[in-house]
Amino acid sequence: MRERRDGGWVKQQRMNLIAAKISKALNEGAIVDLEKTVAWIEINIGLTEKRALSYIEKLAISFDWKIENGLISI
């Protein structure tokens, strides 16, 4: 069976990767630096800064994270 590779699937995989990275840090008690996280996404996933911020904002709503003063926290 072939793996699904449409745009929705790719977006879902990217969102899962970003959520896993941020969730891991938050669950370990860290407060995540938004700017560093966006840079990590740009380098490792290849998204633009605007798209990376959009993904993080959607994930924050979904996971009840707070984004304040350039930091992501629970």
N, C-alpha and C positions, 0 to 999 in steps of 0.2 A: 504494500500500500504506500502510495506517495505521500510525503509530508506536505501539509498545506503551506503555501508560501504567498498568499495574497497580502495586500496592504494591511488589512485588519489583523491578520495573524502576526505580521512583523511588528506592528505597533504593540500588540498584546505582549509579545516576548520582550520588547524593550521596556515596557512599563513594569513587567515582572522583575526584570533585572535591576532597574532603578529602585523599585520598592524593596527588594531584598537587601540591597546595599544600605539604604537609609534605615530600614527597620532593624537590621542587625546592629547598627551603631546605636540607635535609640534604645533598643532593648538591653544594650550593655551599659546604659546610663549616660551615654555621650549626648552632647548637644551638637547637631550637625551644622557646619558652616555652609550656607546656601551657595556662596560664590565658588567655594572649592568643589562642591558637589556638581554644580553646573559645569565647571571646567573638566571634572572627571568624565561627565557624560559626553561633553564635546570631544574629548580625546579618545575615550574608549568605545563609545557607541556611535559617534559621528553625527550627532544631532547639532543643530544650530543652538545658540544661546537662547533665542526666543522659544524654540520648540522644547528645549530642555526645561525652561521655566514653566512652560505650559503643562508639561507632564508632571512636574513636581507639584504644581498647584492642584491639579486634578487628584493626584495621589494623596495630598494633604487633606483634601475634602473627604476622600474615601476612608482614610485611616485616622481621621480626627487629629492630625498633626497641626501644630501651630507654626506659622512662619511670621516671625517678628524680628525686626532689627538685623536682618540678614542671617538669622539662625532658624533652624528647624528643630522643634522639640515636641514632646508628647504633651 
